[in-house]
Amino acid sequence: MNNTAAILARFIDAIRFEDIPQELVDEAKRLLMDSLGCAMAGGCTQKGQIALTFAGSYSSPAEATIIGAREKAPAPLASFVNGELLNAMDYEALCAPSGHITPYVLAAPLALAECKNASGKDLISAIVISHEIAQRVSAGLVIPSQLSKKTLEKGISLQLPIHGYGMNIFGGIAGAAKTAGLTAEQIEHAFGIGAAMCPVPTLLQFAETVPASMSKFSPSGWISQAAVTAVLLAELGYTGVRNVLDSEFAFWKSFAATGWNPEVVLAGLGKVWFLLDALSYKKYPCCGAMHGHLDIFRSIIDKFALEPRDIKELNIVVNLLGELALWKNRTIENQIDAQFSTAYVFAAAAYRIEAGPRWLEKEAYESPSVAEFMKRINVFTPATSRYDERRSAVEVVVRDKDTKKETSYTEKDVRPVSGLMNDQELYTKFERNAAHLLSRQEIAQALKAILSLEELENVSHLMRHLRKPMLLTSVSS
């Protein structure tokens, strides 16, 4: 068979660690390090704590590690909890074209790699494959125009780059199937099973609902659990639709897409790797669309030693995402609200709250001083009436308390500003995210295991560093 699912299945079955370029191996380890750190920090959130509490409802068999928990759990359950932890802070890496991929595709191969006693090389291969397949399937979908929003002032149509994250289930299945050693035929069946379990696309519903929900764009825990379940069922002989991507009533139709481009999905397969060109790491636990502006703002206040009291007004020009309800929201009721409110994240930056778990602490997002500063922030988008008046992405207006003279600082005063994170910055982010869970020595041991992953004979040698009791506090926000 030469349909898309069959071709992808044969590719997954055939590829070996030795086929993967060294730079991609290195990037996979960086991505794993960043993601595991985000998962450990995710245990500080209400969303993460609920997932960890949920795991206590189940027991044997002890197959895979739940990050931050004492005992192992069945692989599907470990996938669910770890998937939730990975996205709990909105701090994980972004992958084009759709953005959030890692929380949906990493937890499943991670659980089965440990369950099946896979090697570090096997896990690296699975990480690369899971992201590659998810990115390719996403690129092949034509996003439906009916899932868009008309902005109020100018009537501009806002079209998101993707309308739901359920399609990432194919990436999770691909990575998990690789670690489980499924045949190409079994992988085809797993794709069909997973497609039948895929949730409906709800991204715009999430973005337009205030206060925000913990299920977010689509629950990364459920999609991770479904991926493991699909692989384990296919391994046992359970069948799914094999031509699930190209048939007359294919996945893209049930996923509410308006078209499917298999030639895009298959172009350069095994030769061109999406992960090398489409991956970015987050400095801040919030929507990635605001990160470039946050870098500029932080550079301005650091260079000119500005405190919140010095700033009369902050003007920000963001893209059309700023028109969505969660981005416009200034009433912060929970940690998810705090991750998407444009005004809140800039207020947190103004007070130099340490980027990481502290940004999402109740003490921070309920702070009266932070709330007061939010009133001084003006957000513009291409859809606002005063947009054409703006000439800078970020403008910080400062009034001298003695002379009353006003001075404006913009990105021109701090260029160039880089949003890229180097290795040392990623190590520091990992250490900060893990600090509530691991000692300095344990952090160093975990980092060593990740950075030498291809040398590990068994993935469990890595996962044991992440399995430690986490003190669960109340699940109140």
C-alpha positions in Angstrom: 0.0 0.0 0.0 1.3 3.5 -0.9 -1.2 5.7 1.0 0.3 8.3 3.4 -0.2 6.3 6.6 1.5 3.2 5.1 4.5 5.3 3.8 4.9 7.0 7.2 4.6 3.6 9.0 7.3 2.0 6.8 9.5 5.1 7.5 9.0 4.8 11.3 9.7 1.0 11.2 12.8 1.3 9.0 14.7 4.3 10.5 17.5 3.7 12.9 19.4 5.8 15.3 22.4 5.8 13.0 20.2 7.4 10.3 19.7 10.5 12.4 22.1 13.5 11.9 24.2 14.3 14.9 22.9 17.8 15.1 19.4 16.4 15.4 20.6 14.0 18.1 22.0 17.0 20.1 18.7 18.9 19.6 16.6 16.0 20.8 18.6 15.9 24.0 18.3 19.7 24.5 14.6 19.4 23.9 14.3 16.5 26.4 16.2 18.5 29.0 14.0 21.5 28.6 10.8 19.5 28.5 11.6 17.4 31.6 12.5 20.6 33.5 9.1 22.1 32.4 7.4 18.9 33.6 9.0 19.2 37.1 8.0 22.8 37.4 4.5 21.8 36.2 4.1 20.0 39.5 3.9 23.4 41.2 0.7 24.3 39.3 -2.9 23.4 40.2 -3.3 21.6 36.9 -0.2 19.5 37.6 -1.1 18.8 41.2 -4.5 17.5 40.1 -2.9 15.2 37.5 -0.6 13.8 40.2 -3.5 13.3 42.6 -5.4 11.6 39.9 -2.6 9.1 39.5 -3.1 8.0 43.1 -6.4 6.5 42.1 -4.6 3.7 40.2 -1.9 1.2 41.2 -0.3 -1.7 39.5 1.4 -2.5 37.3 4.4 -0.3 38.0 5.7 0.2 34.5 6.8 3.9 34.0 7.8 6.9 36.0 5.5 9.8 36.8 7.8 12.8 37.0 8.0 14.0 40.6 6.1 11.0 42.1 7.4 8.2 44.4 6.1 5.1 42.6 5.8 4.0 39.0 2.5 3.6 37.4 0.9 1.8 34.4 2.3 3.2 31.1 -1.0 4.8 29.9 -1.4 6.6 33.3 2.2 7.8 33.4 1.7 9.2 29.9 -1.4 11.0 31.0 0.2 12.7 34.1 3.5 13.5 32.3 1.6 15.0 29.4 -0.3 17.2 31.7 2.9 18.3 33.5 4.7 19.1 30.3 2.1 21.8 29.4 1.0 22.9 32.8 3.1 26.1 32.8 3.0 26.8 29.0 6.8 26.9 29.3 7.7 24.1 26.9 9.4 24.5 23.5 7.4 25.5 20.4 7.6 23.7 17.1 6.4 25.2 13.8 4.0 25.0 12.1 1.5 24.4 14.8 3.3 25.5 18.0 2.6 23.2 20.9 3.7 19.7 19.9 6.1 18.3 22.6 3.6 17.9 25.5 1.4 15.8 23.1 4.2 13.6 21.6 6.9 13.1 24.3 5.1 11.5 27.2 4.0 8.4 25.3 7.4 7.3 24.0 8.9 8.2 27.3 6.6 5.9 29.2 6.9 3.0 26.7 10.7 3.4 26.4 10.9 2.8 30.2 8.3 0.1 30.1 10.0 -1.8 27.3 13.6 -1.3 28.7 14.6 0.7 25.7 18.0 2.3 25.3 18.9 6.0 25.3 19.4 5.7 21.5 15.9 4.3 21.1 14.5 7.2 23.1 16.4 9.8 21.0 15.1 8.1 17.8 11.5 8.2 19.2 11.8 11.9 20.2 12.9 12.8 16.7 10.3 10.6 15.0 7.4 11.7 17.2 8.0 15.4 16.5 8.7 14.8 12.8 5.5 12.9 12.2 3.4 15.4 14.2 4.8 18.4 12.4 4.3 16.8 9.0 0.7 15.8 9.6 0.0 19.3 10.9 1.6 20.8 7.8 -0.7 18.7 5.6 -3.9 20.0 7.1 -5.8 22.9 5.5 -7.2 24.9 8.4 -11.0 25.6 8.1 -12.0 29.2 7.6 -15.2 28.7 9.7 -13.0 28.4 12.8 -11.9 32.1 12.7 -12.9 35.3 14.5 -13.9 38.7 13.1 -12.3 41.4 15.1 -14.6 44.1 16.3 -13.1 47.5 15.3 -11.9 46.7 11.8 -13.6 43.4 11.0 -10.3 41.7 10.2 -10.5 37.9 10.1 -8.3 36.2 12.7 -7.2 32.8 11.5 -5.1 30.7 13.9 -2.2 28.6 12.5 -4.0 25.4 13.7 -7.5 24.8 15.0 -6.8 22.0 17.4 -3.9 19.9 18.8 -5.5 16.4 18.5 -3.6 15.7 15.3 -0.5 15.4 17.4 -1.7 12.0 18.4 0.0 10.7 15.2 3.3 11.9 16.5 2.8 10.3 19.9 1.9 7.0 18.3 4.9 7.2 16.0 7.4 7.7 18.9 5.7 5.2 21.1 5.4 2.6 18.4 9.1 3.0 17.7 10.1 2.3 21.3 7.7 -0.7 21.4 9.1 -2.2 18.3 5.9 -2.4 16.3 5.9 -3.6 12.7 4.9 -1.2 9.9 1.5 -3.0 9.6 0.9 -2.6 13.4 1.8 1.1 13.2 -0.8 1.6 10.5 -3.4 0.0 12.7 -2.2 2.2 15.7 -2.7 5.3 13.5 -6.2 4.2 12.8 -7.0 3.4 16.4 -5.5 6.8 17.6 -7.5 8.7 15.0 -10.7 7.2 16.4 -9.7 8.4 19.9 -8.7 11.9 18.8 -10.6 14.8 20.5 -12.5 17.4 18.5 -10.6 20.7 17.7 -11.3 23.2 20.5 -8.5 25.7 20.3 -10.6 28.8 19.4 -13.1 27.8 22.1 -10.4 27.8 24.7 -8.9 31.1 23.4 -12.2 32.9 23.6 -13.3 31.6 27.1 -12.5 33.6 30.3 -11.7 32.4 32.9 -9.4 29.9 31.2 -9.8 26.1 31.6 -7.2 23.6 32.5 -8.1 21.5 29.5 -6.5 24.3 27.4 -6.1 23.8 23.6 -6.7 20.0 24.0 -5.7 18.0 27.1 -2.1 16.9 26.4 -2.5 14.2 29.1 -5.4 12.5 27.3 -3.8 12.6 23.9 -0.6 11.1 25.4 -2.6 8.4 27.1 -4.5 7.6 23.9 -1.3 7.3 22.0 0.1 4.7 24.4 -3.3 2.9 24.4 -3.4 2.8 20.6 0.1 1.3 20.4 -0.5 -1.3 23.1 -3.8 -2.3 21.4 -2.2 -2.6 18.0 0.6 -4.7 19.5 -2.1 -7.1 20.8 -3.8 -7.4 17.4 -6.5 -4.8 17.8 -7.2 -3.2 14.4 -7.8 0.3 13.2 -8.5 1.9 9.8 -5.2 1.5 7.9 -5.7 4.1 5.2 -6.8 6.7 7.9 -5.2 9.8 6.3 -6.1 9.5 2.6 -9.4 7.6 2.3 -12.7 9.2 1.2 -13.8 9.8 4.8 -10.2 10.3 6.1 -9.1 11.8 9.4 -8.8 15.4 8.0 -12.5 15.5 7.4 -13.5 14.3 10.8 -11.0 16.8 12.3 -12.9 19.6 10.5 -10.1 20.6 8.2 -11.0 21.8 4.7 -8.3 19.9 2.9 -5.4 17.5 3.0 -2.0 17.8 1.2 -0.2 14.4 1.4 2.5 15.7 -0.9 3.5 18.2 1.8 3.5 15.5 4.5 5.8 13.2 2.5 8.2 15.7 0.8 11.8 15.0 1.8 10.8 12.4 4.4 14.0 11.2 6.1 16.1 13.8 4.4 14.6 17.1 5.5 14.0 17.3 9.3 11.4 19.8 10.6 12.9 19.8 14.1 16.1 21.5 13.1 14.5 24.5 11.6 11.3 24.9 13.5 12.1 24.6 17.2 12.3 27.5 19.7 12.7 27.4 23.5 10.7 29.6 25.9 12.3 32.1 28.3 9.0 32.8 30.0 6.0 30.7 31.1 3.5 32.3 28.8 2.2 32.4 25.3 5.1 32.4 22.8 3.6 35.2 20.8 4.7 37.7 23.5 8.2 36.5 24.0 9.9 38.8 21.5 8.2 41.8 23.0 9.1 40.7 26.5 12.8 40.4 25.5 12.7 44.0 24.3 10.9 45.3 27.4 13.3 43.5 29.8 16.3 44.9 27.9 14.9 48.4 28.2 14.2 48.3 31.9 17.5 46.6 32.6 19.6 49.0 30.5 18.0 52.2 31.9 17.5 50.8 35.4 13.7 51.4 35.4 11.5 50.4 38.2 7.7 50.0 37.9 7.2 53.3 39.7 9.3 55.1 37.0 7.0 53.9 34.1 4.1 56.1 33.3 2.8 54.1 30.4 3.7 50.9 28.5 2.5 50.6 24.9 2.8 47.3 23.1 2.0 46.3 19.6 1.3 42.5 19.2 -0.1 40.4 16.5 -3.8 39.5 16.1 -3.7 37.0 18.9 -4.0 40.0 21.1 -7.6 40.3 20.0 -8.5 36.9 21.6 -10.4 37.0 24.9 -7.6 35.3 27.0 -5.0 37.7 25.7 -7.2 40.7 26.4 -8.2 39.5 29.8 -7.0 41.6 32.8 -8.9 39.7 35.5 -6.6 37.0 36.5 -8.4 34.2 38.4 -6.0 31.3 37.8 -2.7 30.2 36.5 -3.9 29.6 33.0 -5.2 33.2 32.8 -1.8 34.3 33.9 -0.1 32.4 31.1 -2.1 34.2 28.4 -3.0 37.7 29.7 -0.8 40.2 27.7 -1.1 42.8 30.5 -0.2 40.4 33.3 3.0 39.0 31.8 4.4 42.4 31.1 3.5 43.5 34.6 5.3 40.4 36.0 8.3 41.3 33.9 8.2 44.9 35.1 8.4 43.7 38.7 11.3 41.4 37.7 9.5 38.3 39.1 11.8 35.4 38.3 10.6 33.7 35.1 9.5 30.2 36.0 7.2 28.8 38.6 7.1 32.1 40.5 5.3 33.9 37.7 2.4 31.7 38.2 2.2 31.8 42.0 -1.0 33.2 43.5 0.9 35.8 45.4 2.1 37.1 42.0 -1.0 37.2 39.9 -3.2 38.5 42.8 -0.6 41.2 43.8 -2.3 44.6 44.1 0.9 46.3 42.8 0.9 44.0 39.7 -2.8 44.7 39.1 -2.1 48.5 39.4 0.7 48.3 36.8 -1.5 46.4 34.4 -3.7 49.6 34.2 -0.7 51.4 32.7 -0.4 49.0 29.8 -1.9 49.7 26.4 -2.0 46.8 23.9 -2.5 47.4 20.2 -3.0 45.0 17.3 -3.5 45.4 13.5 -7.3 45.4 14.3 -7.3 48.3 16.7 -8.3 51.8 15.5 -5.1 53.4 16.8 -2.8 50.8 15.4 -1.5 53.0 12.6 -0.3 55.5 15.1 2.2 53.1 16.6 5.7 53.1 15.3 7.3 50.8 17.8 6.6 47.2 19.0 7.4 48.3 22.6 7.3 51.9 24.0 8.2 52.6 27.6 7.1 56.1 28.6 9.0 57.4 31.7 8.2 60.6 33.5 10.9 62.2 35.6 9.4 62.7 39.1 11.2 66.1 39.6 11.1 67.8 36.2 7.9 66.0 34.9 9.7 65.6 31.6 8.7 62.5 29.7 11.1 60.2 27.8 10.2 57.2 25.6 12.3 54.1 25.1 11.7 51.7 22.3 13.4 48.7 20.7 15.7 51.2 18.9 17.4 51.9 22.2 18.3 48.3 22.9 19.0 46.7 19.5 19.9 44.0 18.9 17.8 41.8 21.2 18.1 38.1 20.8 15.3 35.7 21.9 17.4 32.6 21.4 18.5 30.5 24.3 22.0 29.1 24.4 23.0 25.9 26.2 23.9 27.6 29.5 20.6 29.4 29.6 18.8 26.1 29.0 20.8 24.5 31.9 19.9 27.4 34.2 16.2 27.1 33.2 16.3 23.3 33.9 17.9 24.0 37.3 15.3 26.6 38.2 12.5 24.4 37.2 13.8 21.4 39.1 14.9 23.2 42.3 11.7 22.6 44.2 12.0 18.8 43.6 15.7 17.9 43.4 18.9 18.8 45.3 21.8 20.4 43.4 23.5 17.1 43.2 20.4 15.3 41.9 20.0 18.1 39.3 23.5 17.6 38.2 23.0 13.8 37.9 19.8 14.2 35.9 21.5 16.7 33.5 24.4 14.3 33.1 22.1 11.4 32.2 20.2 13.6 29.7 23.3 14.9 28.0 24.8 11.5 27.7 21.5 9.8 26.7 22.8 7.9 23.7 25.3 6.1 26.1 22.5 4.7 28.4 21.7 1.1 27.9 18.3 1.5 29.6 16.1 4.7 29.8 15.3 3.8 33.4 18.8 5.0 34.4 17.5 8.5 33.4 14.0 8.2 34.8 15.1 7.2 38.3 16.5 10.7 38.7 13.1 12.2 38.2 11.2 9.8 40.5 11.1 11.5 43.9 8.2 12.3 46.3 6.7 15.7 45.5 5.0 17.4 48.5 1.4 17.9 47.2 -0.2 21.0 48.6 -3.9 21.9 48.3 -5.1 21.9 44.7 -6.6 25.4 45.2 -5.4 27.9 42.6 
